[in-house]
Every structure is written in C-alpha cells, then in structure tokens.
Amino acid sequence: MVGAKKTISHSPILLILLVLSLLCNAVLVFQNRQKPATGVLVVGVLDGDTLVLDGKTKVRLRESDAPEITNCGGEEAKRYLENMVVGKRVRIDEQVGDVYGRAIALVYAGDTLINEEMLKKGWSRYHHDVSSKAVVLKKSADEAKEKNIGIYGLCQSKVNQENPNCVIKGNIDKNSNARNYYVPGCAQYEFTIVEKDMGENWFCTEGDAREAGFTKAKTCP
C-alpha cells in the first residue's frame, strides 16, 4: 500500500512534465516553420555562367567565363550549372557591375562556391578579377587545365583527332579579336591550339576558313 501511494503521488508530476515537454516541442516546430528562407531562389540559368534569380534578375559568376551555348562545351557547362543551382536558394556575395553593366558576384549554394566549382570541373575559364576569392579561383582553373578536363579535354587540341584530313587551324586573337587561319608550314602552326569553346575551328580548305570569316595569317608563306 505504501508503494501504491507513492506511485499515485508522483503521477501528476510526471503528467505535468510530459505536457511541458510536448509544449516545448510544439514551440520549436512552430519557430522553425516561421523562420524565413535564407538566400534567393534560382529559377533558371542562361548558360554556364549566368543565373536567373527569382524576380527574373540575372547575375553572372565572377571570374568564371563559360563557353557560349553555340560553342563546344556550352551545353555541357549549362547543364552542370543547372544541376547545382536550379530550384535552390543561393547566397550572393561581393556583387559588382562589369564593364558592360552586368551584375557579377560570388555565388554560394550552402557552403559550395559555385564559381569555384565551375572552374574546378573545367567548364569555365578563369577571368581576371579582384574578388576575395581570386587566388583560389585562379588555382582551381589552373588545376583543371593541367588535368585536361571539361573544355580543356573536350574542346581544345593541337591536332584534329576528329578529322585528320582537315588540318587548317582557325584562331581568334584574344587581344585584338583578329580571326586568322594557319596552314601547315606557317610559323606558328605547330604551337597554335584550336579552342573550339572560344569559337575557333578546324577547316578542310582555305576557302572554308575564309567563308567562316578567317584571314590567312601574315606569318604564313
């Protein structure tokens, strides 16, 4: 009987503790539901370096220059970026305007710096900038190039492995945008890399090269 009395005397206390525990859990659940979502939603991407945010605003990745969609590697870069960000919320840091007035920024999905991921996988080139992550981003781009991955393996070569009969190299000068072509025997031929991700190409005849807007290099015989 004494034991029974003790059980009965404690049961109201246990009930109160149980109720308080349930109330605390309910408050925590409510608070979590009331927390506003952080970051901005990505609703789409235009290519491998341009995001479309909620509200239809656009932001480009700083220090990351992906191929145009119509160039070699363009579709692959876009798909890779889509898989990382579309439908997710991202954090926009160090946003500035580029020389064309476009918004560029460091973009984070969780702890992942998207700019770095695109460069690390070789789906974009490093574009010089002065963000706080410049050194890290440049290093990632250099490592991708050394590993010959992404655009470096898919789109760039000194030898036309797809069609060995088409050996004329169409080259675009990065400083002047001059479009020159080189035939075997030209002074720079052996060292010229055809970068199809940049709009360069191989040609079977000089006529094909000229039709595509290239001019025979002055260093050629």
Beta strands, then each sheet from edge to edge (+ up, - down):
strand 1: 40-47
strand 2: 50-53
strand 3: 58-61
strand 4: 64-65
strand 5: 89-97
strand 6: 103-109
strand 7: 112-113
strand 8: 125-126
strand 9: 156-157
strand 10: 168-172
strand 11: 179-182
strand 12: 194-195
strand 13: 201-203
strand 14: 215-216
sheet 1: 7+ 6- 3- 2+ 1- 5+
sheet 2: 4+ 8-
sheet 3: 9+ 12-
sheet 4: 13+ 10- 11+ 14+
end
